[in-house]
Structure formats: structure tokens, C-alpha cells
Amino acid sequence: MKSRLPGAVLWDMDGTLIDTEPYWISEERALVESVGGVWTHEHGLALVGNDLLVSARYIIDHSSIAMTPLEVVEHLLDGVVARVSEHTPWRPGARELLDGLIAAGVPCVLVTMSWRRLADVFIGTLPAGTFAHVITGDEVEHGKPHPEPYRAASRALGVPLSECLAIEDSPPGVASAVSAGVRTLAVPHAVPVPEMAGAVQVPTLEGLRPGDLQALFG
């Protein structure tokens, strides 16, 4: 059985494990509208999966907000952290697959562009030790779609990228993992994900078991 399991699974958080994209879009809209601006659903979708500082610069460029990118990120985080603290909206099948991997002895790493204080709120809802390591957007120099976050996860865990499997929901996330050399399971959610060599797409994680993952890649 062990030979049919990946050496490690590297999980994205927003949109993959938990459905926080509506939280982010709502906070973005509230911030832009607070200065009389207009924030469309299309604006929100354009930011899915991005490094938060990249998203903040986009918001500044598309509004009259007089804030620095860092101030924008911290403001949005305040709102999303509060929402996740009240309710953690799991994506279909994600909790079951994560629990199954842990039970099977497969180490898992959280690789998210959200910052540490949001990741910590989510991790705090899980049993201790669920994630062997956590890589967050404020702890890497280059965010997704750059390969650095996944390279950092591999180094922290001590498992070669070629033996890992990543699970992502967005184009920047899939591009980050694939460019790092990780076999990637793409589960598109808020936005479509283009076909990429090295990635396999499935419509949902629901019903997937740890032993199914390797077979998806032939």
C-alpha cells in the first residue's frame, strides 16, 4: 500500500482546502466601496491565487485607496481572519482526503499565499501535527506562480519534489507547483485552470482516497 502513496502531499489552502475566496472578494469589495469605488466580481476573480502584495497593488491601481500595499493586505486579512474564526468552510472531499493521508502516514505541508496569521487560525481548527510544515506568503521572497513556495516546502520536509504531489485550485498555484517540478492535482473552483503539462485536473476531491492519487498520473 505504501508504494501507491505519494511521498508527501503539498496542499494549497484558499479555494483548495477551504472555500475562502468569497471571503476575500467580499473584503476587497468592502474596502474599495468604502472610498466610493466599484469592485466587480471579475476584479475579485482576477486576484484568485495571487501573492497578497500583488493583489494589493492591483486593488490600489483599480481604486482611489490611499494605502500602501502592506496596509491593504493587513486590512483584508483582518476581515478574512475574523470570518474564518467564525466559520471554516471546507471544500468538498478535502477534509476527508486530508484525514486519510494523515492516517496513512503521508506527511502533508500547507503551501499558501495567505499570511501566517490566517494560516494559524485555520491550523488551529485541526488536530496538532496535521501539517508537518507550513509555508506562507509572508515567509517567501517570491509568491505563486513562482516555484519558490514549493521548493521551500520540499526543503522543509526533506522529501524530493519529484516524490511529492501538490493539490491546487488556481492558475497561479498550479503554475507554481508545476514549475517547481511537482506532480499537481488541479481542482478548479472559482476560476478555470488551463491545461498544463505535469498537472491533472479533477472536478472535485470528493470520493478520492489516498491510494487513488498516484493512479491519476498513470
C-alpha positions as CSV (number, residue, x, y, z in Angstrom):
1,M,0.0,0.0,0.0
2,K,2.8,2.4,0.9
3,S,4.3,2.2,-2.6
4,R,1.0,3.5,-4.0
5,L,1.1,6.7,-1.9
6,P,3.0,9.9,-2.7
7,G,6.0,10.7,-0.5
8,A,4.2,13.9,0.6
9,V,1.2,16.0,-0.3
10,L,1.6,19.8,-0.5
11,W,-1.7,21.5,-0.1
12,D,-2.9,24.9,-1.1
13,M,-5.3,26.4,1.3
14,D,-7.7,29.1,-0.1
15,G,-10.1,27.5,-2.6
16,T,-8.5,24.1,-2.2
17,L,-8.9,23.1,1.4
18,I,-11.3,25.8,2.5
19,D,-13.7,28.0,0.4
20,T,-12.4,31.4,1.5
21,E,-12.4,33.0,-1.9
22,P,-15.9,34.6,-1.3
23,Y,-14.5,36.0,2.0
24,W,-11.6,37.6,0.2
25,I,-13.8,39.0,-2.6
26,S,-16.3,40.4,-0.1
27,E,-13.5,42.1,1.9
28,E,-12.0,43.6,-1.3
29,R,-15.3,44.9,-2.4
30,A,-16.0,46.5,1.0
31,L,-12.6,48.2,1.1
32,V,-12.9,49.6,-2.5
33,E,-16.5,50.7,-1.9
34,S,-15.5,52.5,1.3
35,V,-13.8,55.1,-0.8
36,G,-16.6,55.3,-3.4
37,G,-15.1,52.9,-5.9
38,V,-16.5,49.9,-7.7
39,W,-15.3,46.4,-7.3
40,T,-16.7,43.9,-9.7
41,H,-16.8,40.1,-9.4
42,E,-14.4,40.0,-12.3
43,H,-11.9,42.1,-10.3
44,G,-12.1,39.6,-7.5
45,L,-11.6,36.6,-9.7
46,A,-8.5,38.3,-11.2
47,L,-6.8,38.0,-7.8
48,V,-7.5,34.4,-7.1
49,G,-4.3,32.5,-6.1
50,N,-2.1,35.6,-6.2
51,D,0.6,36.7,-3.8
52,L,-1.3,39.0,-1.5
53,L,1.0,42.0,-2.1
54,V,0.5,41.6,-5.9
55,S,-3.3,41.6,-5.2
56,A,-2.9,44.7,-3.0
57,R,-1.2,46.6,-5.8
58,Y,-3.9,45.6,-8.2
59,I,-6.5,47.0,-5.8
60,I,-4.7,50.2,-5.4
61,D,-4.3,50.5,-9.2
62,H,-8.1,50.0,-9.7
63,S,-9.3,52.3,-6.9
64,S,-8.6,55.6,-5.1
65,I,-7.5,53.9,-1.9
66,A,-4.7,55.9,-0.2
67,M,-3.0,53.0,1.4
68,T,0.3,51.1,1.0
69,P,0.2,47.6,-0.4
70,L,1.1,46.3,3.1
71,E,-1.7,48.3,4.7
72,V,-4.2,46.9,2.1
73,V,-3.1,43.3,2.9
74,E,-3.3,43.8,6.6
75,H,-6.8,45.3,6.3
76,L,-8.1,42.4,4.1
77,L,-6.5,39.9,6.5
78,D,-8.3,41.4,9.5
79,G,-11.6,40.7,7.8
80,V,-10.8,37.2,6.4
81,V,-9.3,36.1,9.7
82,A,-12.4,37.2,11.6
83,R,-14.6,35.3,9.1
84,V,-12.6,32.1,9.3
85,S,-12.5,32.3,13.1
86,E,-16.3,32.2,13.0
87,H,-16.7,29.5,10.3
88,T,-14.3,27.3,8.4
89,P,-15.9,26.4,5.0
90,W,-14.3,23.2,3.9
91,R,-14.2,22.3,0.2
92,P,-16.0,19.0,-0.8
93,G,-13.8,16.0,0.0
94,A,-10.9,18.0,1.2
95,R,-11.2,17.2,4.9
96,E,-11.8,13.5,4.2
97,L,-8.7,13.2,1.9
98,L,-6.5,15.2,4.3
99,D,-7.6,13.0,7.3
100,G,-7.0,9.9,5.1
101,L,-3.5,10.9,4.2
102,I,-2.6,11.6,7.8
103,A,-4.0,8.2,8.9
104,A,-1.9,6.6,6.1
105,G,1.3,8.2,7.4
106,V,1.7,10.6,4.4
107,P,3.3,13.9,5.5
108,C,1.3,17.0,4.5
109,V,2.6,20.6,4.1
110,L,0.4,23.7,3.8
111,V,1.7,25.9,1.0
112,T,-0.5,29.0,0.9
113,M,-0.1,32.6,-0.3
114,S,-2.2,33.7,2.7
115,W,-0.1,35.1,5.5
116,R,0.8,33.3,8.7
117,R,-1.8,34.8,10.9
118,L,-4.6,33.5,8.7
119,A,-3.0,30.1,8.2
120,D,-2.6,29.8,12.0
121,V,-6.3,30.3,12.5
122,F,-7.1,27.5,10.1
123,I,-4.5,25.2,11.5
124,G,-5.9,25.9,15.0
125,T,-9.1,24.1,14.0
126,L,-7.2,20.9,13.2
127,P,-5.5,18.2,15.3
128,A,-2.0,19.0,16.4
129,G,0.6,17.9,13.8
130,T,-1.8,17.7,10.9
131,F,0.7,19.7,8.8
132,A,4.4,18.7,9.1
133,H,5.3,22.2,7.9
134,V,3.6,25.4,6.8
135,I,4.8,27.8,4.1
136,T,3.0,31.1,3.9
137,G,3.1,34.1,1.5
138,D,4.8,36.4,4.0
139,E,7.6,33.9,4.5
140,V,8.8,33.6,0.9
141,E,10.5,36.2,-1.3
142,H,8.6,35.2,-4.4
143,G,5.0,34.1,-4.2
144,K,3.0,31.9,-6.6
145,P,3.2,31.5,-9.6
146,H,7.0,31.5,-8.8
147,P,8.2,28.0,-7.8
148,E,9.8,29.2,-4.6
149,P,6.9,28.2,-2.2
150,Y,7.0,24.6,-3.3
151,R,10.8,24.5,-3.3
152,A,10.7,25.8,0.3
153,A,8.1,23.1,1.2
154,S,10.4,20.3,-0.2
155,R,13.4,21.7,1.7
156,A,11.5,22.0,5.0
157,L,10.2,18.4,4.7
158,G,13.3,16.8,3.3
159,V,11.3,15.0,0.6
160,P,12.3,15.5,-3.1
161,L,9.9,17.4,-5.2
162,S,9.7,14.5,-7.6
163,E,8.2,12.4,-4.9
164,C,5.6,14.9,-3.8
165,L,2.1,15.7,-5.1
166,A,0.6,19.2,-4.9
167,I,-3.1,20.0,-4.8
168,E,-4.2,23.4,-6.1
169,D,-7.2,25.2,-7.4
170,S,-5.9,28.3,-9.3
171,P,-3.8,29.1,-12.3
172,P,-1.0,30.8,-10.2
173,G,-1.0,27.9,-7.8
174,V,-0.8,25.2,-10.4
175,A,1.9,27.1,-12.3
176,S,3.9,27.4,-9.1
177,A,3.8,23.7,-8.4
178,V,4.4,22.5,-11.9
179,S,7.3,24.9,-12.4
180,A,8.9,23.5,-9.2
181,G,8.7,20.0,-10.7
182,V,5.8,18.7,-8.6
183,R,3.1,16.5,-10.0
184,T,0.0,18.6,-9.5
185,L,-3.7,17.8,-9.0
186,A,-5.7,20.7,-10.2
187,V,-9.2,21.1,-8.7
188,P,-10.6,24.3,-10.4
189,H,-13.0,26.2,-8.2
190,A,-13.5,30.0,-8.5
191,V,-11.7,30.3,-11.9
192,P,-10.8,27.9,-14.7
193,V,-7.3,26.4,-14.8
194,P,-5.7,26.0,-18.2
195,E,-4.3,22.5,-19.0
196,M,-0.6,22.4,-18.1
197,A,1.9,19.6,-18.6
198,G,2.6,18.0,-15.3
199,A,-0.9,18.7,-13.9
200,V,-4.0,16.5,-14.0
201,Q,-7.5,18.0,-13.5
202,V,-10.4,16.6,-11.5
203,P,-13.7,18.3,-10.8
204,T,-13.7,17.5,-7.1
205,L,-11.8,15.9,-4.3
206,E,-15.0,14.2,-3.1
207,G,-14.6,10.4,-3.0
208,L,-10.8,10.5,-3.6
209,R,-8.8,8.3,-1.2
210,P,-5.0,8.5,-0.6
211,G,-4.5,5.3,-2.7
212,D,-6.2,6.9,-5.7
213,L,-3.8,9.8,-6.1
214,Q,-0.9,8.1,-7.8
215,A,-3.1,6.4,-10.3
216,L,-4.4,9.8,-11.5
217,F,-0.9,10.4,-13.0
218,G,-0.7,7.0,-14.7
